[in-house]
Amino acid sequence: MEKKSLRMAYGEALVEFGKSNNDIVVLEADLGKSTMSCLFKDAYPERYFEMGIAEQNMASTAAGLALAGKIPFYSTFAVFAVGRAYDQIRCSIAIPQANVRICGSSCGLSDFGDGKTHQSIEEANLMCLIPGMTVLNPVDAVETRKMVKAMVTHQGPVYIRINRNELPVYTPSEGDYEIGKMTRIVEGSDVVIFATGAMVWKSVEAAELLKAEGISAEVINVSSLKPLKKSEILKYVAGKKAIVTADEQTKIGGLGSAIAAQIIGEVNLPFEQ
């Protein structure tokens, strides 16, 4: 399948939507050439703020800009975006419901080359725990662009995870992204696999292997980790014999835990995360 860069899609979307909306401003923690926010810097240097390796200051500054009526997007590696600025995110962004958009780039295990300090398998779990925070995890470059568009007009703080690598494109170009909605990637009747981010294409591969063994597996893209709608889960669970979840997060507080918490007492099926 065709593969595209989610990081490039993020940077290009900032430039595209920044052209028609002068309130969009971008902050960076010295990683713009990796997160691709540098594209916005080249296009609108007067609306780009290089904060240096000072993630806590960046989060607080973004909160101030939001309270002043701007739409700040701030970017850095996922492990730093959340881990180094958690208190500022919670107290200065989430509690006052400031319209800050946080991009955690090189999420999950996608930054394997820089070692364990740069790999982030718990930051999305932490962000989902924060009241009022929306958490998005795009499957591909096309969905990334659509998410950025939705984030511009969304009321309240949003966290988006961006994979470092090029990933297969499954999202059709037409239509807009709807926060909270799941999408079917592969149809199936025996088991449903709820997957998110980079684990979607891995789940598609798994579905092909299962098909060869006579098992029909449905693959669902869960690109909205929060809100996670019970109605969407139940829609795809109906008629299945088992449930599987796949994500680049720790099991404790990850996608499996979140889905199980939604359907406990209503669905009695074998469950594997």
PAZAPA-4460 file (N, C-alpha, C; in steps of 0.05 Angstrom, whole numbers, plus 32768, in hexadecimal, padded with zeros to 4 digits):
% residues 273
    n_x    n_y    n_z   ca_x   ca_y   ca_z    c_x    c_y    c_z   seq   type   mol
   8010   7FE8   8000   8000   8000   8000   8011   8019   8000     1      M     A
   8005   802F   7FF7   8013   8049   7FF8   8018   8051   8015     2      E     A
   8031   805A   801A   8038   8064   8035   803E   8081   8034     3      K     A
   8036   8090   8049   803B   80AD   804A   8044   80B4   8067     4      K     A
   8051   80CB   8069   805B   80D4   8083   8046   80E3   8092     5      S     A
   8040   80DA   80AA   802D   80E9   80BB   8038   8103   80C5     6      L     A
   8053   8104   80CA   8060   811C   80D3   805E   8132   80BD     7      R     A
   8062   812A   80A4   8060   813D   808E   8044   8147   808B     8      M     A
   8031   8135   808E   8014   813C   808C   800D   8150   80A2     9      A     A
   8018   814C   80B9   8012   815F   80D0   801D   817B   80C9    10      Y     A
   8036   817C   80C0   8042   8196   80BA   8034   81A4   80A3    11      G     A
   802D   8195   808E   801F   81A1   8077   8004   81AA   807F    12      E     A
   7FF6   819C   8091   7FDB   81A4   809A   7FDD   81BE   80A9    13      A     A
   7FF1   81C1   80BA   7FF4   81DA   80C9   7FF7   81F2   80B6    14      L     A
   8007   81EE   80A1   800B   8203   808D   7FF0   8209   807E    15      V     A
   7FE2   81F4   8076   7FCA   81F7   8067   7FB4   8206   8077    16      E     A
   7FB0   81FD   808F   7F9A   820A   809F   7FA3   8224   80AC    17      F     A
   7FBE   8227   80AE   7FC8   8241   80B8   7FC5   8257   80A4    18      G     A
   7FC2   8250   808B   7FBF   8264   8075   7FA4   8273   8078    19      K     A
   7F8F   8264   8080   7F75   8270   8081   7F6D   8279   809E    20      S     A
   7F7E   8272   80B1   7F78   8279   80CD   7F90   8285   80DA    21      N     A
   7F90   829F   80DD   7FA7   82AD   80E9   7FAA   82A9   8107    22      N     A
   7F96   829C   8113   7F98   8297   8130   7FAA   827F   8136    23      D     A
   7FAF   826F   8122   7FC0   8257   8126   7FDD   825F   812A    24      I     A
   7FE8   8257   8141   8004   825B   8146   8011   8241   814D    25      V     A
   802B   823E   8149   8039   8225   814D   8051   8229   815F    26      V     A
   8054   8218   8173   806B   8218   8185   807A   81FE   8183    27      L     A
   8094   81FF   8186   80A5   81E7   8182   80BB   81E7   8197    28      E     A
   80C4   81CE   819E   80D9   81CA   81B2   80F2   81C0   81A5    29      A     A
   80FC   81CF   8191   8115   81C9   8185   8115   81AF   8174    30      D     A
   80FD   81A6   816C   80FC   818D   815C   80EB   8191   8143    31      L     A
   80EA   81AA   8139   80D8   81B0   8123   80DE   81A1   8109    32      G     A
   80F8   819A   8105   80FF   818C   80ED   80F7   816E   80EE    33      K     A
   80F1   8165   8107   80E7   814A   810A   80C9   8149   810B    34      S     A
   80BD   815B   811A   809F   815B   811C   8093   8167   8102    35      T     A
   80A3   8175   80F3   809C   8182   80DA   808B   819C   80DE    36      M     A
   808C   81A6   80F7   8080   81C0   80FB   8091   81D6   80EE    37      S     A
   80A9   81CF   80E6   80BB   81E2   80D8   80AE   81EC   80BE    38      C     A
   809B   81DD   80B3   808D   81E6   809A   807D   81FF   80A0    39      L     A
   8071   8200   80B8   8062   8217   80C0   8075   822F   80C5    40      F     A
   808C   822A   80D0   80A0   823F   80D5   80A8   824B   80BA    41      K     A
   80AC   823B   80A6   80B3   8246   808C   809D   8257   807F    42      D     A
   8084   824F   8084   806D   825D   8078   8065   8275   8088    43      A     A
   8065   8274   80A2   805B   8289   80B3   806E   828E   80CB    44      Y     A
   8086   8298   80C6   809A   829A   80DC   8091   82AC   80F3    45      P     A
   807F   82BF   80EE   8076   82D1   8103   8063   82C3   8116    46      E     A
   8059   82AC   810F   8046   829D   8120   8052   8282   812A    47      R     A
   806C   8281   8129   807B   8269   8131   808D   8270   8148    48      Y     A
   808C   8261   815E   809B   8267   8176   80AD   824F   817D    49      F     A
   80C7   8252   817A   80DA   823E   8182   80E0   8241   81A0    50      E     A
   80D8   822D   81B0   80D9   822F   81CD   80F2   8222   81D8    51      M     A
   8102   8215   81C7   8119   8206   81D1   8110   81ED   81E0    52      G     A
   8124   81E0   81ED   811E   81C8   81FB   8112   81CF   8217    53      I     A
   80FA   81D9   8217   80ED   81E3   822F   80CF   81DE   822C    54      A     A
   80C8   81C4   822E   80AC   81BB   8229   8098   81C7   823C    55      E     A
   80A0   81CA   8255   808E   81D5   8269   8087   81F2   8263    56      Q     A
   809B   8202   825B   8096   821D   8253   8085   821E   823A    57      N     A
   808A   820C   8227   807A   820B   820E   805D   8206   8214    58      M     A
   8057   81F3   8226   803B   81ED   822D   802E   8205   823A    59      A     A
   803C   8212   824C   8030   8229   825A   802C   8240   8247    60      S     A
   803F   8245   8235   803D   825A   8221   8025   8255   820E    61      T     A
   8022   823C   8206   800C   8234   81F4   7FF1   823A   8202    62      A     A
   7FF0   8234   821C   7FD7   8239   822B   7FD1   8256   822C    63      A     A
   7FE5   8267   8230   7FE1   8284   822F   7FD8   828E   8214    64      G     A
   7FE3   8284   81FF   7FDB   828C   81E4   7FBE   8283   81DF    65      L     A
   7FB6   826C   81E9   7F9B   8263   81E5   7F87   8274   81F4    66      A     A
   7F8E   827B   820C   7F7D   828D   821C   7F7B   82A9   8211    67      L     A
   7F8E   82B0   8200   7F8E   82CA   81F2   7F80   82C9   81D7    68      A     A
   7F74   82B1   81D1   7F65   82AF   81B8   7F72   82A1   81A1    69      G     A
   7F8B   8299   81A4   7F9A   828C   818F   7F94   826E   8190    70      K     A
   7F9C   825F   817A   7F99   8242   8178   7FB5   8237   8176    71      I     A
   7FC1   8232   818D   7FDD   8228   818D   7FDF   820A   8189    72      P     A
   7FF1   8202   8177   7FFA   81E6   8173   8016   81E5   817D    73      F     A
   801B   81D3   8191   8037   81D0   8198   8040   81B3   8195    74      Y     A
   8059   81B0   818C   8063   8196   8183   807E   818F   818F    75      S     A
   8081   8176   8195   809B   816B   819C   8098   814D   819D    76      T     A
   80AC   813E   81A3   80A9   8121   81A5   8095   811B   81BB    77      F     A
   8085   8106   81B7   806F   80FE   81C9   8079   80FB   81E5    78      A     A
   808F   80ED   81E9   8099   80E8   8203   80A0   8101   8213    79      V     A
   80A8   8116   8204   80AE   812F   8211   8096   8141   8214    80      F     A
   8084   8141   8200   806D   8152   81FF   805C   814D   8218    81      A     A
   8059   8134   8220   8049   812D   8237   8059   812A   8251    82      V     A
   806F   811B   824F   807E   8114   8267   808B   812C   8275    83      G     A
   8094   813F   8265   80A2   8156   8271   808F   816D   8278    84      R     A
   8077   816D   826E   8065   8184   8272   804A   817B   827D    85      A     A
   8049   8164   828A   802F   815A   8293   8020   816D   82A6    86      Y     A
   802E   8178   82B9   8021   818A   82CC   8016   81A3   82BE    87      D     A
   8025   81AE   82AB   801C   81C6   829C   8004   81BF   828B    88      Q     A
   8005   81A7   827F   7FEE   819E   826E   7FD5   819B   827F    89      I     A
   7FD8   818F   8296   7FC1   818A   82A7   7FB6   81A4   82B3    90      R     A
   7FC7   81B5   82BE   7FBE   81CC   82CD   7FB9   81E5   82BB    91      C     A
   7FCA   81E9   82A7   7FC8   8201   8297   7FB8   81FE   827D    92      S     A
   7FB5   81E5   8274   7FA8   81E0   825B   7F8D   81D1   825F    93      I     A
   7F8E   81BA   826C   7F75   81AA   826E   7F61   81B5   8282    94      A     A
   7F69   81BD   8299   7F56   81C7   82AD   7F47   81E0   82A3    95      I     A
   7F55   81F4   8297   7F46   820B   828C   7F3B   8206   8270    96      P     A
   7F3E   81EE   8266   7F34   81E7   824B   7F3E   81FA   8236    97      Q     A
   7F58   81FF   8236   7F65   8211   8222   7F67   8202   8208    98      A     A
   7F62   8211   81F2   7F63   8205   81D7   7F7F   8201   81CD    99      N     A
   7F8E   81F0   81DB   7FA9   81EA   81D4   7FA9   81CF   81C5   100      V     A
   7FB9   81CD   81B0   7FBC   81B4   81A1   7FD8   81AA   81A4   101      R     A
   7FDB   8193   81B0   7FF5   8187   81B6   7FFB   8171   81A3   102      I     A
   8012   8172   8196   801B   815D   8183   8032   814D   8190   103      C     A
   802C   8134   8196   8041   8122   81A0   804C   8112   8188   104      G     A
   8062   811B   817D   806D   810E   8165   8080   80F7   816D   105      S     A
   8085   80E6   8159   8096   80CE   815E   808C   80BD   8175   106      S     A
   8072   80B8   8175   8065   80AA   818B   806A   808C   818B   107      C     A
   8062   807F   81A0   8065   8062   81A2   8081   8059   81A0   108      G     A
   8086   8044   8191   80A0   8039   818C   80AC   8043   8172   109      L     A
   80A0   8056   8165   80A8   805E   814A   80C4   806C   814A   110      S     A
   80CC   8077   8161   80E7   8083   8162   80FA   806F   816F   111      D     A
   80FA   8057   8163   810B   8042   816E   8129   8048   816C   112      F     A
   8130   8058   8159   814D   805E   8154   815A   806F   816A   113      G     A
   814A   807E   8179   8155   808F   818E   8154   8082   81AA   114      D     A
   814C   8069   81AB   814D   805B   81C4   8135   805E   81D6   115      G     A
   8136   8051   81ED   811E   804F   81FF   8116   806A   820A   116      K     A
   8128   807D   820D   8120   8097   8218   810D   80A6   8206   117      T     A
   810D   809F   81EC   80FD   80AD   81D8   80E4   809D   81D0   118      H     A
   80E1   8086   81DB   80CA   8075   81D5   80B4   807A   81E9   119      Q     A
   809C   807D   81DF   8086   8085   81F1   806E   8073   81EE   120      S     A
   806A   8062   8202   8053   804F   8201   803F   8054   8218   121      I     A
   8043   806B   8226   8030   8071   823C   8025   808D   823B   122      E     A
   802F   809E   8229   8026   80BA   822A   8009   80BD   8221   123      E     A
   7FFF   80AD   820F   7FE3   80AF   8207   7FD1   80A6   821E   124      A     A
   7FD9   8092   822D   7FCA   8089   8245   7FC7   80A0   8258   125      N     A
   7FDE   80AF   825D   7FDD   80C5   8270   7FCB   80DB   8266   126      L     A
   7FCC   80E1   824C   7FBB   80F6   8241   7F9D   80EF   8242   127      M     A
   7F97   80D5   823E   7F7B   80CD   8240   7F70   80D0   825C   128      C     A
   7F82   80CF   8270   7F79   80D2   828C   7F72   80EE   8293   129      L     A
   7F7C   8102   8284   7F78   811E   828B   7F5B   8127   8284   130      I     A
   7F4B   8130   8297   7F30   8139   8290   7F30   814F   827B   131      P     A
   7F1E   814C   8268   7F1A   8160   8253   7F2D   815F   823C   132      G     A
   7F40   814B   823C   7F53   8149   8227   7F49   8136   8211   133      M     A
   7F4A   813F   81F8   7F44   812D   81E1   7F5F   8122   81D7   134      T     A
   7F5F   8108   81D1   7F77   80FA   81C9   7F73   80EB   81AF   135      V     A
   7F83   80F3   819B   7F80   80E8   8180   7F9A   80D9   8177   136      L     A
   7F96   80C3   8168   7FAC   80B3   815F   7FA8   80AA   8142   137      N     A
   7FB0   80BA   812E   7FAA   80B5   8112   7FB6   809B   8107   138      P     A
   7FA8   808F   80F5   7FB2   8077   80E8   7FC5   807C   80D1   139      V     A
   7FC2   8093   80C4   7FD2   8099   80AD   7FD4   80B7   80A8   140      D     A
   7FE2   80BE   8092   7FE6   80DB   808C   7FCC   80E9   8085   141      A     A
   7FBB   80DC   8077   7FA1   80E9   806F   7F90   80EF   8087   142      V     A
   7F8E   80DC   8099   7F7F   80E1   80B2   7F8C   80F6   80C3   143      E     A
   7FA7   80F8   80C3   7FB5   810C   80D1   7FAC   8128   80C8   144      T     A
   7FAC   812C   80AE   7FA4   8146   80A4   7F87   814D   80AC   145      R     A
   7F75   8139   80AA   7F59   813E   80B2   7F57   8144   80D0   146      K     A
   7F67   8137   80E0   7F67   813C   80FC   7F6F   8159   8103   147      M     A
   7F84   8162   80F6   7F8E   817D   80FB   7F78   8191   80F4   148      V     A
   7F69   818C   80DE   7F53   819E   80D7   7F3E   819E   80ED   149      K     A
   7F37   8186   80F7   7F23   8184   810D   7F2D   8192   8126   150      A     A
   7F47   8190   812B   7F52   819C   8144   7F51   81BA   8144   151      M     A
   7F52   81C6   812C   7F51   81E4   812A   7F37   81EF   8136   152      V     A
   7F21   81E2   8131   7F07   81EC   813A   7EFD   81DF   8153   153      T     A
   7F0A   81CA   815C   7F01   81BC   8175   7F04   81CE   818D   154      H     A
   7EF1   81CD   819F   7EF3   81DC   81B8   7EFE   81CB   81CE   155      Q     A
   7F15   81D4   81DA   7F22   81C5   81EF   7F3D   81BA   81E5   156      G     A
   7F4D   81B1   81F8   7F68   81A7   81F1   7F67   818C   81E2   157      P     A
   7F7B   8189   81D1   7F7D   8170   81C1   7F9A   8167   81C1   158      V     A
   7F9E   814D   81C3   7FB8   8141   81C0   7FB7   812E   81A8   159      Y     A
   7FCA   8130   8196   7FCC   811F   817F   7FE7   8111   817F   160      I     A
   7FE7   80F7   817A   7FFF   80E7   8179   8007   80E4   815B   161      R     A
   8020   80E8   8155   8029   80E5   8139   8040   80D1   8138   162      I     A
   803C   80BD   8127   8051   80A8   8124   8068   80B3   8113   163      N     A
   8080   80AB   811A   8098   80B5   810C   809B   80AB   80F0   164      R     A
   8090   8093   80EA   8095   8086   80D1   807E   8089   80BD   165      N     A
   8084   8084   80A4   8070   8083   808F   805E   806B   8094   166      E     A
   8044   806E   8092   8031   8058   8096   801E   8055   807E   167      L     A
   8014   803D   807A   8001   8039   8064   7FE8   804B   8067   168      P     A
   7FDD   8054   8050   7FC6   8066   8050   7FAC   8056   804D   169      V     A
   7F9B   8058   8060   7F81   804B   8060   7F69   805E   805E   170      Y     A
   7F6E   8077   8066   7F59   808B   8068   7F52   8097   804C   171      T     A
   7F39   8097   8044   7F32   80A4   802B   7F36   80C2   802D   172      P     A
   7F3B   80CE   8016   7F41   80EB   8016   7F28   80FC   801B   173      S     A
   7F11   80F2   8013   7EF8   8102   8016   7EEE   8101   8033   174      E     A
   7EDF   8115   803A   7ED2   8116   8054   7EE4   8122   806A   175      G     A
   7ED7   8129   8080   7EE5   8135   8097   7EE8   8120   80AD   176      D     A
   7EFA   8126   80C0   7EFE   8115   80D7   7EEA   811C   80ED   177      Y     A
   7EDE   8107   80F9   7ECB   810B   810F   7ED7   80FF   8128   178      E     A
   7EDD   8110   813C   7EE8   8107   8155   7ED5   80F4   8163   179      I     A
   7EE0   80DC   816A   7ED0   80C8   8178   7EC6   80B2   8166   180      G     A
   7EC8   80B6   814C   7EBD   80A2   8139   7ED3   808E   8132   181      K     A
   7ECC   8074   8132   7EDE   805F   8129   7ED9   8058   810B   182      M     A
   7EEC   804D   80FE   7EE9   8045   80E2   7EF1   8029   80DD   183      T     A
   7EE3   801B   80CC   7EE9   7FFF   80C5   7EFE   7FFF   80AF   184      R     A
   7F14   7FF0   80B3   7F29   7FED   809F   7F26   7FD3   8090   185      I     A
   7F20   7FBE   809F   7F1C   7FA3   8093   7F02   7F98   809E   186      V     A
   7EF1   7F8D   808D   7ED8   7F81   8096   7EDD   7F64   80A0   187      E     A
   7ECE   7F5C   80B4   7ED1   7F41   80BE   7EB9   7F3A   80D0   188      G     A
   7EB5   7F20   80D4   7E9D   7F17   80E2   7EA3   7F07   80FC   189      S     A
   7EBC   7EFD   80FF   7EC2   7EEC   8117   7ECC   7EFB   812E   190      D     A
   7EE1   7F0B   812A   7EEE   7F1A   813F   7EF2   7F37   8137   191      V     A
   7EF1   7F4A   814A   7EF6   7F66   8144   7F10   7F6E   8151   192      V     A
   7F21   7F7B   8142   7F3A   7F86   814C   7F38   7FA4   814D   193      I     A
   7F38   7FAF   8165   7F39   7FCC   8168   7F56   7FD5   8169   194      F     A
   7F5F   7FE3   8155   7F7B   7FEB   8153   7F7E   8009   8151   195      A     A
   7F95   8014   8158   7F99   8030   8156   7FB5   8037   814D   196      T     A
   7FB8   804D   813E   7FD2   8056   8134   7FE0   8041   8123   197      G     A
   7FFA   803D   8129   800A   802B   8119   8001   800E   811B   198      A     A
   7FF2   8007   812F   7FE9   7FEC   8133   7FD3   7FE4   8120   199      M     A
   7FC8   7FF8   8112   7FB2   7FF1   80FF   7FBD   7FE0   80E8   200      V     A
   7FD3   7FE9   80DB   7FDD   7FD9   80C5   7FE8   7FBE   80CE   201      W     A
   7FF2   7FBD   80E7   7FFA   7FA3   80F2   7FE1   7F91   80F5   202      K     A
   7FCB   7F9D   80FD   7FB2   7F8D   8100   7FA7   7F84   80E5   203      S     A
   7FAB   7F95   80D1   7FA3   7F8D   80B6   7FB3   7F74   80AD   204      V     A
   7FCD   7F75   80B3   7FDD   7F5E   80AC   7FD4   7F45   80BC   205      E     A
   7FCD   7F49   80D5   7FC3   7F32   80E5   7FA9   7F27   80DA   206      A     A
   7F98   7F39   80D1   7F7E   7F30   80C5   7F82   7F1F   80AD   207      A     A
   7F97   7F26   809D   7F9D   7F15   8085   7FA7   7EFA   808D   208      E     A
   7FB7   7EF8   80A2   7FC1   7EDE   80AC   7FAA   7ECE   80B7   209      L     A
   7F98   7EDB   80C5   7F81   7ECD   80D0   7F6E   7EC3   80BB   210      L     A
   7F6C   7ED2   80A5   7F5A   7ECB   808F   7F64   7EB0   8083   211      K     A
   7F7E   7EAD   8081   7F89   7E94   8076   7F83   7E7C   8088   212      A     A
   7F7C   7E82   80A1   7F75   7E6C   80B4   7F57   7E69   80B7   213      E     A
   7F48   7E78   80A6   7F2B   7E76   80A7   7F1D   7E87   80BC   214      G     A
   7F2C   7E9B   80C6   7F21   7EAD   80DB   7F1C   7EC8   80CE   215      I     A
   7F04   7ED3   80D0   7EFD   7EED   80C5   7F00   7F03   80DA   216      S     A
   7F15   7F13   80D6   7F1B   7F28   80EA   7F14   7F44   80DF   217      A     A
   7F05   7F53   80EF   7EFF   7F6F   80E8   7F13   7F81   80F5   218      E     A
   7F1E   7F95   80E7   7F31   7FA8   80F2   7F24   7FC3   80F3   219      V     A
   7F24   7FCF   810B   7F18   7FE9   810F   7F2E   7FFD   8118   220      I     A
   7F2E   8014   810A   7F41   8029   8111   7F35   803A   8127   221      N     A
   7F42   8039   813E   7F39   804A   8155   7F4D   8062   8156   222      V     A
   7F47   8076   8147   7F59   808D   8146   7F52   80A2   815B   223      S     A
   7F3C   809F   8168   7F34   80B1   817E   7F36   80A1   8197   224      S     A
   7F4C   80A4   81A6   7F4F   8096   81BF   7F3E   80A1   81D5   225      L     A
   7F39   80BB   81D3   7F27   80C9   81E5   7F1B   80E1   81D7   226      K     A
   7F01   80E3   81D4   7EED   80D1   81E0   7EEC   80B6   81D1   227      P     A
   7EE6   80A2   81E1   7EE2   8086   81D7   7EC5   807F   81DC   228      L     A
   7EB6   807E   81C6   7E99   807C   81C8   7E90   805F   81CA   229      K     A
   7E80   805A   81DF   7E75   803F   81E3   7E65   8035   81CB   230      K     A
   7E55   8048   81C0   7E44   8041   81A9   7E54   8037   8191   231      S     A
   7E6C   8042   818D   7E7D   803A   8177   7E88   801E   817D   232      E     A
   7E90   8019   8196   7E9B   7FFF   819D   7E86   7FE9   8199   233      I     A
   7E6E   7FEE   81A4   7E59   7FDA   81A3   7E50   7FD4   8186   234      L     A
   7E52   7FE8   8175   7E4A   7FE5   8159   7E5C   7FCF   814C   235      K     A
   7E76   7FD0   8152   7E88   7FBD   8144   7E8B   7FA3   8154   236      Y     A
   7E84   7FA3   816D   7E85   7F8A   817C   7E6E   7F78   8176   237      V     A
   7E57   7F83   816E   7E3F   7F74   8169   7E43   7F5D   8156   238      A     A
   7E3C   7F45   815E   7E3E   7F2D   814D   7E59   7F20   814D   239      G     A
   7E6D   7F2B   815B   7E88   7F1F   815A   7E8B   7F0A   8170   240      K     A
   7EA0   7EF9   816D   7EA5   7EE4   8180   7EBC   7EEB   8193   241      K     A
   7ECB   7F00   818C   7EE2   7F07   819E   7EEA   7F24   8198   242      A     A
   7EF8   7F30   81AB   7F02   7F4C   81A8   7F20   7F4C   81AD   243      I     A
   7F2E   7F5A   819B   7F4B   7F5E   819F   7F51   7F7C   819C   244      V     A
   7F64   7F86   81AD   7F6C   7FA2   81AA   7F8A   7FA2   81A4   245      T     A
   7F93   7FB6   8195   7FAF   7FB9   818D   7FB7   7FD6   818E   246      A     A
   7FCB   7FDC   819F   7FD4   7FF8   81A0   7FF1   7FF9   81A9   247      D     A
   7FFE   8010   81A6   801A   8014   81AE   801A   8022   81C9   248      E     A
   800C   8016   81DC   800A   8022   81F7   800D   800B   820B   249      Q     A
   8012   8013   8224   8012   7FFF   8239   7FF6   7FF4   823D   250      T     A
   7FF4   7FDA   8245   7FDA   7FCE   824A   7FCA   7FDD   825F   251      K     A
   7FD8   7FE6   8274   7FCB   7FF4   828A   7FC3   8010   8280   252      I     A
   7FA9   8014   827D   7F9F   802E   8274   7FA0   8032   8256   253      G     A
   7FA6   801D   8246   7FA7   801F   8229   7F8C   801B   821C   254      G     A
   7F8D   8016   8202   7F74   8013   81F3   7F63   7FFC   81FD   255      L     A
   7F70   7FE5   8203   7F61   7FCE   820D   7F52   7FD4   8227   256      G     A
   7F60   7FE1   8239   7F53   7FE8   8253   7F3C   7FFB   824E   257      S     A
   7F3F   800E   823C   7F2A   8022   8237   7F12   8015   822B   258      A     A
   7F16   8003   8218   7EFF   7FF6   820B   7EF1   7FE3   821E   259      I     A
   7F01   7FD4   822E   7EF5   7FC2   8241   7EE4   7FD1   8256   260      A     A
   7EEE   7FE8   825E   7EDF   7FF8   8272   7EC4   8001   8267   261      A     A
   7EC3   8005   824D   7EAA   800F   8240   7E95   7FF9   823E   262      Q     A
   7E9D   7FE0   8239   7E8A   7FCB   8233   7E87   7FB7   8249   263      I     A
   7E94   7FBA   825F   7E92   7FA7   8275   7E75   7FA5   827E   264      I     A
   7E6B   7F8C   8281   7E4F   7F88   828A   7E3C   7F88   8273   265      G     A
   7E44   7F90   825B   7E32   7F90   8244   7E3A   7F7C   822E   266      E     A
   7E54   7F75   822D   7E5E   7F62   8219   7E6E   7F4C   8227   267      V     A
   7E67   7F33   8220   7E75   7F1C   822D   7E83   7F0D   8217   268      N     A
   7E9B   7F16   820F   7EAA   7F09   81FA   7EC7   7F06   8202   269      L     A
   7ED5   7EF2   81F7   7EF2   7EF0   81FC   7F00   7F0A   81F3   270      P     A
   7F12   7F14   8204   7F1E   7F2F   8200   7F3C   7F2C   8202   271      F     A
   7F4B   7F35   81EE   7F68   7F35   81EF   7F74   7F50   81E8   272      E     A
   7F86   7F5A   81F9   7F92   7F74   81F2   7FB0   7F71   81EF   273      Q     A
***
